Amino acid sequence: MESLERNCPECDEDREFYRAASTTLHLGEKVKWRCPDCEYGFVRIDDAVDTATAAE
């Protein structure tokens, strides 16, 4: 299983997010990531879009 280490804003500490789903779009590969502890999730489309940083 593919994973990604990053800070979870809900848990307020670093977590290993798991790859929940992916699909290919005209923009690139869309991947949904989830925190295994609180189920916080975000979407990343290649390196162009990352919804986890949208509110920053």
Sequence and secondary structure as in RCSB ss.txt:
>XXXX:A:sequence
MESLERNCPECDEDREFYRAASTTLHLGEKVKWRCPDCEYGFVRIDDAVDTATAAE
>XXXX:A:secstr
  EEEEEETTTTEEEEEEEEEEEEETTEEEEEEE TTT  EEEEETTTEEGGGTT 
